[in-house]
Amino acid sequence: MLDHNDGKYGTVGAVARDFSGSLAAATSTGGMTNKQPGRVGDAPLIGAGTYAGNRSCAVSATGHGEMFIRLTVARDIAAMVEYLGLDLAEAVSRKLLVELPEVGGAGGVIAVGTTGHPVLTFNTLGMYRASQCEGEEPFIRIFAD
Ligand code: ASP
């Protein structure tokens, strides 16, 4: 049997905050290996794999899309920031490192809030990731720090 969850994902995601404070997120994916014809993953579903709101944060996700859809990962992170006042890193950790594994989900999230540095979190072995903040050196990593 072919492995649908071999740990290799082809998603490219981006989040940004511009000089005026506008937040944006984008996610592009070919889906998962051996996906069913017609399957729609989390990447194009606003609130699942992609979300941005200027009062909270911008989020782009990669990983096992069904679980990201089930947990509305991107919107939930934004809601925790906006309505509970959670720190972005805390909201991402709660969703990705606590709730996602509880339903057997694996993947990563990049997010940026109204202030502060981007948050790049994953519960897999690694995630190709980079960030750039004005006046700072670029941050580029694959595996955990
Ligand atoms: N999230 C994508 C999907 O489930 C897979 C990926 O990250 O490439 O379609």
Backbone and ligand atoms as CSV (ligand in chain L), in Angstrom:
chain,resi,resn,atom,element,x,y,z
A,1,MET,N,N,0.844,-1.193,0.000
A,1,MET,CA,C,0.000,0.000,0.000
A,1,MET,C,C,0.883,1.248,0.000
A,2,LEU,N,N,0.473,2.217,-0.765
A,2,LEU,CA,C,1.254,3.435,-0.833
A,2,LEU,C,C,0.997,4.305,0.396
A,3,ASP,N,N,2.036,4.963,0.824
A,3,ASP,CA,C,1.949,5.797,2.016
A,3,ASP,C,C,1.457,7.197,1.637
A,4,HIS,N,N,0.303,7.578,2.151
A,4,HIS,CA,C,-0.245,8.911,1.875
A,4,HIS,C,C,0.357,9.959,2.802
A,5,ASN,N,N,1.073,9.516,3.787
A,5,ASN,CA,C,1.548,10.448,4.805
A,5,ASN,C,C,3.021,10.172,5.051
A,6,ASP,N,N,3.838,10.347,3.980
A,6,ASP,CA,C,5.247,9.977,4.062
A,6,ASP,C,C,6.126,11.092,4.607
A,7,GLY,N,N,5.521,12.150,5.111
A,7,GLY,CA,C,6.300,13.221,5.724
A,7,GLY,C,C,6.851,14.222,4.740
A,8,LYS,N,N,6.573,14.029,3.448
A,8,LYS,CA,C,7.061,14.977,2.448
A,8,LYS,C,C,5.877,15.791,1.921
A,9,TYR,N,N,5.966,17.101,2.061
A,9,TYR,CA,C,4.888,17.973,1.632
A,9,TYR,C,C,5.460,19.006,0.674
A,10,GLY,N,N,4.651,19.447,-0.288
A,10,GLY,CA,C,5.166,20.348,-1.309
A,10,GLY,C,C,4.649,21.753,-1.193
A,11,THR,N,N,4.160,22.094,-0.047
A,11,THR,CA,C,3.537,23.407,0.106
A,11,THR,C,C,4.569,24.530,0.144
A,12,VAL,N,N,4.215,25.631,-0.485
A,12,VAL,CA,C,4.964,26.879,-0.313
A,12,VAL,C,C,4.003,27.878,0.317
A,13,GLY,N,N,4.385,28.397,1.456
A,13,GLY,CA,C,3.533,29.366,2.144
A,13,GLY,C,C,4.290,30.647,2.415
A,14,ALA,N,N,3.549,31.740,2.509
A,14,ALA,CA,C,4.173,33.024,2.832
A,14,ALA,C,C,3.224,33.844,3.695
A,15,VAL,N,N,3.792,34.544,4.654
A,15,VAL,CA,C,3.025,35.513,5.434
A,15,VAL,C,C,3.823,36.806,5.476
A,16,ALA,N,N,3.123,37.924,5.568
A,16,ALA,CA,C,3.833,39.205,5.562
A,16,ALA,C,C,3.061,40.264,6.328
A,17,ARG,N,N,3.806,41.193,6.907
A,17,ARG,CA,C,3.241,42.405,7.501
A,17,ARG,C,C,3.949,43.579,6.840
A,18,ASP,N,N,3.201,44.496,6.257
A,18,ASP,CA,C,3.863,45.606,5.568
A,18,ASP,C,C,4.046,46.802,6.504
A,19,PHE,N,N,4.630,47.864,5.987
A,19,PHE,CA,C,4.977,49.024,6.809
A,19,PHE,C,C,3.746,49.671,7.445
A,20,SER,N,N,2.580,49.491,6.822
A,20,SER,CA,C,1.361,50.104,7.356
A,20,SER,C,C,0.632,49.176,8.330
A,21,GLY,N,N,1.142,47.970,8.512
A,21,GLY,CA,C,0.524,47.025,9.445
A,21,GLY,C,C,-0.440,46.063,8.785
A,22,SER,N,N,-0.576,46.119,7.486
A,22,SER,CA,C,-1.446,45.161,6.801
A,22,SER,C,C,-0.811,43.776,6.815
A,23,LEU,N,N,-1.646,42.768,7.063
A,23,LEU,CA,C,-1.172,41.386,7.134
A,23,LEU,C,C,-1.706,40.594,5.948
A,24,ALA,N,N,-0.883,39.684,5.427
A,24,ALA,CA,C,-1.292,38.871,4.284
A,24,ALA,C,C,-0.724,37.467,4.412
A,25,ALA,N,N,-1.470,36.503,3.879
A,25,ALA,CA,C,-1.019,35.112,3.875
A,25,ALA,C,C,-1.336,34.484,2.528
A,26,ALA,N,N,-0.480,33.573,2.086
A,26,ALA,CA,C,-0.725,32.840,0.843
A,26,ALA,C,C,-0.179,31.426,1.001
A,27,THR,N,N,-0.868,30.468,0.405
A,27,THR,CA,C,-0.425,29.082,0.475
A,27,THR,C,C,-0.656,28.416,-0.878
A,28,SER,N,N,0.358,27.730,-1.371
A,28,SER,CA,C,0.258,27.005,-2.637
A,28,SER,C,C,0.678,25.557,-2.411
A,29,THR,N,N,-0.105,24.626,-2.891
A,29,THR,CA,C,0.246,23.222,-2.684
A,29,THR,C,C,-0.257,22.360,-3.821
A,30,GLY,N,N,0.432,21.279,-4.070
A,30,GLY,CA,C,-0.037,20.280,-5.025
A,30,GLY,C,C,-0.834,19.203,-4.329
A,31,GLY,N,N,-1.030,19.350,-3.021
A,31,GLY,CA,C,-1.773,18.348,-2.260
A,31,GLY,C,C,-0.853,17.301,-1.683
A,32,MET,N,N,-1.361,16.128,-1.471
A,32,MET,CA,C,-0.563,15.054,-0.877
A,32,MET,C,C,-0.369,13.918,-1.876
A,33,THR,N,N,0.678,13.127,-1.658
A,33,THR,CA,C,0.973,12.012,-2.543
A,33,THR,C,C,-0.215,11.052,-2.625
A,34,ASN,N,N,-0.570,10.655,-3.846
A,34,ASN,CA,C,-1.658,9.698,-4.078
A,34,ASN,C,C,-3.009,10.171,-3.562
A,35,LYS,N,N,-3.213,11.478,-3.597
A,35,LYS,CA,C,-4.513,11.992,-3.140
A,35,LYS,C,C,-5.632,11.519,-4.078
A,36,GLN,N,N,-6.826,11.438,-3.544
A,36,GLN,CA,C,-7.998,11.075,-4.331
A,36,GLN,C,C,-8.276,12.177,-5.351
A,37,PRO,N,N,-8.721,11.804,-6.580
A,37,PRO,CA,C,-9.117,12.841,-7.546
A,37,PRO,C,C,-10.204,13.723,-6.935
A,38,GLY,N,N,-10.055,15.013,-7.091
A,38,GLY,CA,C,-11.067,15.938,-6.575
A,38,GLY,C,C,-10.871,16.346,-5.134
A,39,ARG,N,N,-9.896,15.732,-4.472
A,39,ARG,CA,C,-9.657,16.126,-3.070
A,39,ARG,C,C,-9.308,17.602,-2.980
A,40,VAL,N,N,-9.900,18.274,-2.040
A,40,VAL,CA,C,-9.531,19.656,-1.754
A,40,VAL,C,C,-8.843,19.672,-0.399
A,41,GLY,N,N,-7.628,20.156,-0.386
A,41,GLY,CA,C,-6.871,20.192,0.859
A,41,GLY,C,C,-7.142,21.464,1.640
A,42,ASP,N,N,-6.296,21.698,2.603
A,42,ASP,CA,C,-6.485,22.856,3.487
A,42,ASP,C,C,-5.960,24.161,2.895
A,43,ALA,N,N,-4.991,24.070,1.980
A,43,ALA,CA,C,-4.313,25.281,1.487
A,43,ALA,C,C,-5.291,26.319,0.903
A,44,PRO,N,N,-6.246,25.899,0.033
A,44,PRO,CA,C,-7.136,26.909,-0.550
A,44,PRO,C,C,-8.331,27.250,0.333
A,45,LEU,N,N,-8.487,26.579,1.454
A,45,LEU,CA,C,-9.634,26.841,2.319
A,45,LEU,C,C,-9.266,27.905,3.346
A,46,ILE,N,N,-9.846,29.084,3.168
A,46,ILE,CA,C,-9.555,30.170,4.101
A,46,ILE,C,C,-10.039,29.774,5.491
A,47,GLY,N,N,-9.129,29.847,6.440
A,47,GLY,CA,C,-9.450,29.449,7.808
A,47,GLY,C,C,-8.842,28.098,8.171
A,48,ALA,N,N,-8.556,27.271,7.178
A,48,ALA,CA,C,-7.938,25.962,7.460
A,48,ALA,C,C,-6.418,26.084,7.328
A,49,GLY,N,N,-5.937,26.193,6.066
A,49,GLY,CA,C,-4.493,26.295,5.858
A,49,GLY,C,C,-4.017,27.712,5.608
A,50,THR,N,N,-4.935,28.621,5.471
A,50,THR,CA,C,-4.575,30.015,5.139
A,50,THR,C,C,-5.554,30.969,5.815
A,51,TYR,N,N,-5.027,32.032,6.409
A,51,TYR,CA,C,-5.909,33.062,6.971
A,51,TYR,C,C,-5.087,34.314,7.262
A,52,ALA,N,N,-5.690,35.476,7.081
A,52,ALA,CA,C,-5.064,36.721,7.518
A,52,ALA,C,C,-6.147,37.700,7.936
A,53,GLY,N,N,-5.922,38.364,9.044
A,53,GLY,CA,C,-6.819,39.416,9.517
A,53,GLY,C,C,-5.980,40.469,10.209
A,54,ASN,N,N,-6.207,41.726,9.880
A,54,ASN,CA,C,-5.341,42.788,10.402
A,54,ASN,C,C,-5.430,42.978,11.917
A,55,ARG,N,N,-6.474,42.430,12.558
A,55,ARG,CA,C,-6.588,42.566,14.018
A,55,ARG,C,C,-5.914,41.412,14.760
A,56,SER,N,N,-5.421,40.429,14.009
A,56,SER,CA,C,-4.859,39.268,14.704
A,56,SER,C,C,-3.510,38.842,14.121
A,57,CYS,N,N,-3.542,38.171,12.971
A,57,CYS,CA,C,-2.311,37.623,12.416
A,57,CYS,C,C,-2.552,37.086,11.010
A,58,ALA,N,N,-1.463,36.710,10.367
A,58,ALA,CA,C,-1.515,36.011,9.082
A,58,ALA,C,C,-0.907,34.637,9.295
A,59,VAL,N,N,-1.571,33.604,8.750
A,59,VAL,CA,C,-1.151,32.224,8.992
A,59,VAL,C,C,-1.136,31.443,7.688
A,60,SER,N,N,-0.098,30.644,7.482
A,60,SER,CA,C,-0.047,29.709,6.367
A,60,SER,C,C,0.437,28.369,6.919
A,61,ALA,N,N,-0.230,27.285,6.511
A,61,ALA,CA,C,0.070,25.981,7.099
A,61,ALA,C,C,0.503,24.983,6.041
A,62,THR,N,N,1.243,23.984,6.493
A,62,THR,CA,C,1.600,22.854,5.651
A,62,THR,C,C,1.455,21.587,6.477
A,63,GLY,N,N,1.093,20.508,5.829
A,63,GLY,CA,C,0.964,19.257,6.567
A,63,GLY,C,C,-0.241,18.470,6.122
A,64,HIS,N,N,-0.718,17.628,6.985
A,64,HIS,CA,C,-1.831,16.726,6.687
A,64,HIS,C,C,-3.131,17.530,6.675
A,65,GLY,N,N,-3.544,17.913,5.460
A,65,GLY,CA,C,-4.613,18.895,5.305
A,65,GLY,C,C,-5.920,18.544,5.979
A,66,GLU,N,N,-6.283,17.259,5.972
A,66,GLU,CA,C,-7.569,16.881,6.568
A,66,GLU,C,C,-7.645,17.324,8.032
A,67,MET,N,N,-6.543,17.175,8.732
A,67,MET,CA,C,-6.539,17.550,10.152
A,67,MET,C,C,-6.549,19.066,10.327
A,68,PHE,N,N,-5.910,19.768,9.407
A,68,PHE,CA,C,-5.920,21.232,9.478
A,68,PHE,C,C,-7.311,21.774,9.178
A,69,ILE,N,N,-8.036,21.076,8.291
A,69,ILE,CA,C,-9.413,21.469,8.003
A,69,ILE,C,C,-10.289,21.186,9.223
A,70,ARG,N,N,-10.139,19.988,9.777
A,70,ARG,CA,C,-10.963,19.598,10.915
A,70,ARG,C,C,-10.815,20.577,12.079
A,71,LEU,N,N,-9.603,21.050,12.283
A,71,LEU,CA,C,-9.348,21.943,13.423
A,71,LEU,C,C,-9.386,23.426,13.045
A,72,THR,N,N,-9.727,23.723,11.785
A,72,THR,CA,C,-9.666,25.127,11.294
A,72,THR,C,C,-8.458,25.837,11.910
A,73,VAL,N,N,-7.306,25.276,11.645
A,73,VAL,CA,C,-6.075,25.682,12.323
A,73,VAL,C,C,-5.775,27.179,12.165
A,74,ALA,N,N,-5.801,27.668,10.932
A,74,ALA,CA,C,-5.372,29.060,10.711
A,74,ALA,C,C,-6.311,30.050,11.395
A,75,ARG,N,N,-7.621,29.837,11.239
A,75,ARG,CA,C,-8.588,30.769,11.835
A,75,ARG,C,C,-8.600,30.653,13.356
A,76,ASP,N,N,-8.434,29.450,13.852
A,76,ASP,CA,C,-8.420,29.259,15.303
A,76,ASP,C,C,-7.245,29.985,15.946
A,77,ILE,N,N,-6.095,29.932,15.293
A,77,ILE,CA,C,-4.929,30.656,15.827
A,77,ILE,C,C,-5.244,32.147,15.879
A,78,ALA,N,N,-5.820,32.658,14.785
A,78,ALA,CA,C,-6.171,34.085,14.749
A,78,ALA,C,C,-7.201,34.424,15.821
A,79,ALA,N,N,-8.177,33.541,16.019
A,79,ALA,CA,C,-9.216,33.790,17.025
A,79,ALA,C,C,-8.625,33.799,18.431
A,80,MET,N,N,-7.686,32.903,18.690
A,80,MET,CA,C,-7.059,32.878,20.020
A,80,MET,C,C,-6.320,34.184,20.284
A,81,VAL,N,N,-5.678,34.711,19.240
A,81,VAL,CA,C,-4.953,35.976,19.378
A,81,VAL,C,C,-5.945,37.125,19.561
A,82,GLU,N,N,-6.983,37.136,18.703
A,82,GLU,CA,C,-7.903,38.276,18.693
A,82,GLU,C,C,-8.838,38.283,19.902
A,83,TYR,N,N,-9.400,37.127,20.255
A,83,TYR,CA,C,-10.440,37.107,21.291
A,83,TYR,C,C,-9.925,36.742,22.674
A,84,LEU,N,N,-8.883,35.920,22.716
A,84,LEU,CA,C,-8.341,35.544,24.028
A,84,LEU,C,C,-7.139,36.393,24.417
A,85,GLY,N,N,-6.607,37.161,23.435
A,85,GLY,CA,C,-5.433,37.983,23.716
A,85,GLY,C,C,-4.170,37.174,23.881
A,86,LEU,N,N,-4.168,35.942,23.353
A,86,LEU,CA,C,-2.977,35.098,23.469
A,86,LEU,C,C,-1.840,35.655,22.620
A,87,ASP,N,N,-0.644,35.496,23.104
A,87,ASP,CA,C,0.552,35.762,22.328
A,87,ASP,C,C,0.535,34.830,21.103
A,88,LEU,N,N,0.993,35.337,19.939
A,88,LEU,CA,C,0.919,34.538,18.711
A,88,LEU,C,C,1.655,33.201,18.849
A,89,ALA,N,N,2.842,33.226,19.418
A,89,ALA,CA,C,3.621,31.990,19.561
A,89,ALA,C,C,2.885,30.981,20.437
A,90,GLU,N,N,2.211,31.500,21.476
A,90,GLU,CA,C,1.461,30.629,22.378
A,90,GLU,C,C,0.261,30.005,21.659
A,91,ALA,N,N,-0.416,30.822,20.859
A,91,ALA,CA,C,-1.579,30.332,20.114
A,91,ALA,C,C,-1.157,29.268,19.099
A,92,VAL,N,N,-0.051,29.520,18.398
A,92,VAL,CA,C,0.443,28.549,17.418
A,92,VAL,C,C,0.844,27.258,18.121
A,93,SER,N,N,1.535,27.364,19.230
A,93,SER,CA,C,1.965,26.172,19.974
A,93,SER,C,C,0.778,25.359,20.445
A,94,ARG,N,N,-0.236,26.043,20.978
A,94,ARG,CA,C,-1.409,25.315,21.475
A,94,ARG,C,C,-2.061,24.516,20.348
A,95,LYS,N,N,-2.186,25.166,19.187
A,95,LYS,CA,C,-2.876,24.502,18.085
A,95,LYS,C,C,-2.018,23.396,17.484
A,96,LEU,N,N,-0.753,23.713,17.243
A,96,LEU,CA,C,0.107,22.813,16.478
A,96,LEU,C,C,0.760,21.725,17.332
A,97,LEU,N,N,1.112,22.066,18.534
A,97,LEU,CA,C,1.866,21.118,19.358
A,97,LEU,C,C,0.991,20.384,20.359
A,98,VAL,N,N,-0.228,20.865,20.586
A,98,VAL,CA,C,-1.133,20.189,21.522
A,98,VAL,C,C,-2.335,19.600,20.782
A,99,GLU,N,N,-3.128,20.457,20.140
A,99,GLU,CA,C,-4.396,19.980,19.555
A,99,GLU,C,C,-4.189,19.128,18.296
A,100,LEU,N,N,-3.269,19.535,17.429
A,100,LEU,CA,C,-3.057,18.784,16.179
A,100,LEU,C,C,-2.582,17.351,16.440
A,101,PRO,N,N,-1.574,17.151,17.287
A,101,PRO,CA,C,-1.161,15.769,17.572
A,101,PRO,C,C,-2.272,14.943,18.212
A,102,GLU,N,N,-3.171,15.580,18.932
A,102,GLU,CA,C,-4.271,14.836,19.571
A,102,GLU,C,C,-5.173,14.152,18.552
A,103,VAL,N,N,-5.253,14.732,17.329
A,103,VAL,CA,C,-6.071,14.104,16.279
A,103,VAL,C,C,-5.186,13.409,15.240
A,104,GLY,N,N,-3.910,13.251,15.561
A,104,GLY,CA,C,-2.996,12.542,14.675
A,104,GLY,C,C,-2.467,13.378,13.535
A,105,GLY,N,N,-2.521,14.688,13.673
A,105,GLY,CA,C,-2.071,15.580,12.606
A,105,GLY,C,C,-0.610,15.948,12.734
A,106,ALA,N,N,0.017,16.169,11.575
A,106,ALA,CA,C,1.423,16.576,11.562
A,106,ALA,C,C,1.609,17.677,10.531
A,107,GLY,N,N,2.505,18.593,10.841
A,107,GLY,CA,C,2.791,19.659,9.885
A,107,GLY,C,C,3.399,20.865,10.553
A,108,GLY,N,N,3.262,21.994,9.898
A,108,GLY,CA,C,3.861,23.216,10.406
A,108,GLY,C,C,3.043,24.429,10.049
A,109,VAL,N,N,3.368,25.513,10.731
A,109,VAL,CA,C,2.674,26.784,10.532
A,109,VAL,C,C,3.699,27.909,10.526
A,110,ILE,N,N,3.523,28.838,9.603
A,110,ILE,CA,C,4.243,30.097,9.708
A,110,ILE,C,C,3.197,31.180,9.944
A,111,ALA,N,N,3.522,32.134,10.793
A,111,ALA,CA,C,2.542,33.160,11.143
A,111,ALA,C,C,3.259,34.443,11.513
A,112,VAL,N,N,2.591,35.556,11.269
A,112,VAL,CA,C,3.116,36.837,11.726
A,112,VAL,C,C,1.950,37.645,12.276
A,113,GLY,N,N,2.203,38.344,13.373
A,113,GLY,CA,C,1.143,39.102,14.025
A,113,GLY,C,C,1.246,40.585,13.747
A,114,THR,N,N,0.498,41.360,14.513
A,114,THR,CA,C,0.472,42.807,14.316
A,114,THR,C,C,1.764,43.459,14.792
A,115,THR,N,N,2.478,42.756,15.673
A,115,THR,CA,C,3.787,43.219,16.138
A,115,THR,C,C,4.702,42.000,16.244
A,116,GLY,N,N,5.973,42.240,16.397
A,116,GLY,CA,C,6.903,41.158,16.709
A,116,GLY,C,C,7.371,40.352,15.515
A,117,HIS,N,N,8.172,39.363,15.835
A,117,HIS,CA,C,8.781,38.516,14.813
A,117,HIS,C,C,7.814,37.447,14.320
A,118,PRO,N,N,8.066,36.896,13.124
A,118,PRO,CA,C,7.268,35.769,12.647
A,118,PRO,C,C,7.463,34.560,13.567
A,119,VAL,N,N,6.453,33.708,13.584
A,119,VAL,CA,C,6.496,32.463,14.344
A,119,VAL,C,C,6.524,31.328,13.335
A,120,LEU,N,N,7.508,30.427,13.452
A,120,LEU,CA,C,7.687,29.318,12.507
A,120,LEU,C,C,7.745,28.039,13.331
A,121,THR,N,N,6.644,27.301,13.371
A,121,THR,CA,C,6.538,26.168,14.292
A,121,THR,C,C,6.098,24.909,13.545
A,122,PHE,N,N,6.645,23.741,13.942
A,122,PHE,CA,C,6.274,22.482,13.285
A,122,PHE,C,C,6.380,21.343,14.276
A,123,ASN,N,N,5.610,20.298,14.011
A,123,ASN,CA,C,5.699,19.115,14.874
A,123,ASN,C,C,6.241,17.922,14.093
A,124,THR,N,N,6.957,18.226,13.013
A,124,THR,CA,C,7.624,17.215,12.196
A,124,THR,C,C,9.125,17.313,12.437
A,125,LEU,N,N,9.886,16.452,11.747
A,125,LEU,CA,C,11.346,16.466,11.918
A,125,LEU,C,C,11.949,17.802,11.487
A,126,GLY,N,N,11.408,18.362,10.424
A,126,GLY,CA,C,11.936,19.628,9.920
A,126,GLY,C,C,10.908,20.347,9.083
A,127,MET,N,N,11.224,21.588,8.744
A,127,MET,CA,C,10.379,22.371,7.843
A,127,MET,C,C,11.283,23.442,7.212
A,128,TYR,N,N,11.370,23.404,5.898
A,128,TYR,CA,C,12.145,24.446,5.217
A,128,TYR,C,C,11.478,25.789,5.523
A,129,ARG,N,N,12.250,26.722,6.071
A,129,ARG,CA,C,11.622,27.972,6.492
A,129,ARG,C,C,12.631,29.097,6.519
A,130,ALA,N,N,12.142,30.289,6.333
A,130,ALA,CA,C,12.997,31.470,6.383
A,130,ALA,C,C,12.146,32.663,6.756
A,131,SER,N,N,12.784,33.652,7.350
A,131,SER,CA,C,12.064,34.891,7.638
A,131,SER,C,C,13.027,36.063,7.543
A,132,GLN,N,N,12.459,37.214,7.352
A,132,GLN,CA,C,13.254,38.436,7.232
A,132,GLN,C,C,12.491,39.575,7.893
A,133,CYS,N,N,13.138,40.233,8.835
A,133,CYS,CA,C,12.574,41.425,9.462
A,133,CYS,C,C,13.456,42.608,9.105
A,134,GLU,N,N,12.841,43.757,8.981
A,134,GLU,CA,C,13.568,44.953,8.558
A,134,GLU,C,C,14.769,45.219,9.473
A,135,GLY,N,N,15.908,45.428,8.846
A,135,GLY,CA,C,17.114,45.774,9.593
A,135,GLY,C,C,17.792,44.597,10.265
A,136,GLU,N,N,17.301,43.381,10.021
A,136,GLU,CA,C,17.887,42.195,10.659
A,136,GLU,C,C,18.419,41.221,9.620
A,137,GLU,N,N,19.286,40.318,10.064
A,137,GLU,CA,C,19.785,39.259,9.191
A,137,GLU,C,C,18.656,38.286,8.871
A,138,PRO,N,N,18.654,37.700,7.680
A,138,PRO,CA,C,17.650,36.674,7.381
A,138,PRO,C,C,17.829,35.467,8.291
A,139,PHE,N,N,16.725,34.807,8.583
A,139,PHE,CA,C,16.717,33.583,9.388
A,139,PHE,C,C,16.352,32.444,8.445
A,140,ILE,N,N,17.207,31.422,8.344
A,140,ILE,CA,C,16.965,30.307,7.412
A,140,ILE,C,C,17.284,28.998,8.134
A,141,ARG,N,N,16.325,28.079,8.135
A,141,ARG,CA,C,16.532,26.792,8.819
A,141,ARG,C,C,15.772,25.674,8.097
A,142,ILE,N,N,16.185,24.428,8.392
A,142,ILE,CA,C,15.445,23.259,7.918
A,142,ILE,C,C,14.950,22.446,9.123
A,143,PHE,N,N,15.870,22.041,9.981
A,143,PHE,CA,C,15.494,21.201,11.109
A,143,PHE,C,C,15.284,22.059,12.354
A,144,ALA,N,N,14.948,21.431,13.461
A,144,ALA,CA,C,14.771,22.164,14.709
A,144,ALA,C,C,16.082,22.831,15.098
A,145,ASP,N,N,15.977,23.936,15.818
A,145,ASP,CA,C,17.184,24.694,16.192
A,145,ASP,C,C,18.106,23.872,17.085
L,1,LIG,N1,N,-1.512,20.707,3.273
L,1,LIG,C1,C,-1.433,20.095,1.969
L,1,LIG,C2,C,-2.633,19.268,1.722
L,1,LIG,O1,O,-3.101,18.592,2.617
L,1,LIG,C3,C,-0.232,19.236,1.803
L,1,LIG,C4,C,1.035,19.990,1.874
L,1,LIG,O2,O,1.352,20.534,2.913
L,1,LIG,O3,O,1.724,20.019,0.858
L,1,LIG,O4,O,-3.101,19.254,0.609
